[in-house]
Amino acid sequence: MTNKRGNGMTLIHLAVASPVIRLRVGKIYHTFEMHSYCGPMRLYADGETVNDNSWSENSSFWPVFQKWLKQGARVDECGRGIVSEGD
């Protein structure tokens, strides 16, 4: 396939949205997209992107997130992360 410049190269970018997940940390739900290569990308509750799309290193999100991953990163039918008390 030749593009308008005639160099025979055409760039195609496919963006695949990751599932939106809500993970409960204490009494607060954290909303994020889980990317296989970037990890969790923080979102507002309505699914819009947060300018600072990560959590601080000392955030209470990380221990719960790590536990969620260790337990198989399960999600219920409403998109909520399932974390068991044990483990």
Residue, then its C-alpha position, 0 to 999 in steps of 0.5 A: m500500500t502506497n500513501k500520498r507521499g509515495n514511500g509505501m508506508t502507512l501507519i495504522h494505530l489501533a487503540v483497544a480500550s481496557p476494561v474499567i474496574r472499580l476497586r473498593v479500598g476502605k469505604i472508597y471505590h477507586t476507578f481505573e482501566m487495567h492495561s496489560y503493559c501500563g498497569p492501572m490508569r486512574l479514572y474519575a468515577d464517570g470513566e473520564t481520564v484523570n490528569d494525574n492518572s496514577w496513585s502516589e507510592n504510599s496510597s492505600f490503593w496499592p496494597v488492595f490492588q496487589k492483593w486483587l492481582k494476587q487473587g486472580a484480578r477477578v471482576d464481578e458483572c458490575g465491573r467491581g474488583i473482587v478481593s477476599e478478606g483472607d490471604 
